[in-house]
Amino acid sequence: MLTWVSDLAATRGVYCEAAERDGEPFRQLLDEAAIWNADLIVMGRSDRRGPSSPYLGSETAHVLEFTDQPVLVIPTREAQRAT
């Protein structure tokens, strides 16, 4: 998946740096964003849904709760087609 994203960015002339880490995903993502001094964190949304709103997933919810950077949450393709 990381190679696919990196290749997609390269074909569009967008700089992309990928990293794979072990540990709690949300913590690793926050640590990497801090190291890179990220302007924006982009995450995919889960395709699961909660009782009253789209379900973000626990990792996305943790990132939203603990980050100081803006977060862009991208819906799944299935969710995009349903709207």
C-alpha positions as CSV (number, residue, x, y, z in Angstrom):
1,M,0.0,0.0,0.0
2,L,2.8,2.5,0.8
3,T,4.5,1.8,-2.5
4,W,1.2,2.4,-4.3
5,V,0.6,5.7,-2.6
6,S,4.2,6.8,-3.2
7,D,4.1,5.9,-6.8
8,L,0.7,7.6,-7.3
9,A,2.1,10.8,-5.7
10,A,5.2,10.6,-8.0
11,T,3.1,10.3,-11.1
12,R,1.4,13.5,-10.1
13,G,4.6,15.4,-9.3
14,V,3.8,15.4,-5.5
15,Y,6.7,14.8,-3.1
16,C,5.8,11.9,-0.8
17,E,7.8,10.3,1.9
18,A,6.5,7.0,3.3
19,A,7.4,5.3,6.6
20,E,6.3,2.0,8.1
21,R,6.5,1.7,11.9
22,D,5.6,-0.8,14.6
23,G,3.4,0.0,17.6
24,E,0.2,1.8,18.2
25,P,-0.8,3.3,14.8
26,F,-2.2,6.5,16.2
27,R,0.9,7.1,18.4
28,Q,3.3,6.3,15.5
29,L,1.4,8.6,13.2
30,L,1.5,11.5,15.7
31,D,5.3,10.9,16.4
32,E,6.1,10.9,12.6
33,A,4.0,14.0,12.1
34,A,6.0,15.7,14.9
35,I,9.3,14.6,13.5
36,W,8.4,15.8,10.0
37,N,6.8,19.0,11.4
38,A,3.8,18.1,9.3
39,D,1.4,20.9,8.2
40,L,-1.4,18.4,7.7
41,I,-2.3,14.8,8.6
42,V,-4.3,12.9,6.0
43,M,-6.1,9.8,7.1
44,G,-8.7,7.4,5.5
45,R,-12.0,7.0,7.2
46,S,-13.3,3.6,8.1
47,D,-16.3,2.3,6.1
48,R,-18.0,1.3,9.3
49,R,-20.8,3.6,10.5
50,G,-21.9,4.5,14.0
51,P,-25.4,5.0,15.2
52,S,-25.7,8.7,14.4
53,S,-22.7,9.6,12.2
54,P,-20.0,8.1,10.1
55,Y,-17.7,6.0,12.2
56,L,-14.2,7.3,12.1
57,G,-12.4,4.3,13.7
58,S,-10.5,4.3,16.9
59,E,-7.1,5.2,15.3
60,T,-8.6,8.3,13.6
61,A,-10.5,9.3,16.7
62,H,-7.3,9.1,18.7
63,V,-5.3,11.2,16.2
64,L,-8.1,13.8,16.2
65,E,-8.1,13.8,20.0
66,F,-4.3,14.1,20.6
67,T,-2.9,16.1,17.6
68,D,-2.1,19.8,17.4
69,Q,-2.0,19.6,13.6
70,P,-5.0,19.8,11.3
71,V,-6.4,16.5,10.1
72,L,-8.1,15.7,6.8
73,V,-10.2,12.6,6.9
74,I,-10.9,11.1,3.5
75,P,-14.0,8.8,3.1
76,T,-13.7,5.4,1.5
77,R,-14.7,5.1,-2.1
78,E,-17.8,3.2,-1.1
79,A,-18.9,6.1,1.1
80,Q,-18.2,8.6,-1.7
81,R,-20.4,6.6,-4.1
82,A,-23.2,6.4,-1.6
83,T,-23.6,10.1,-1.4
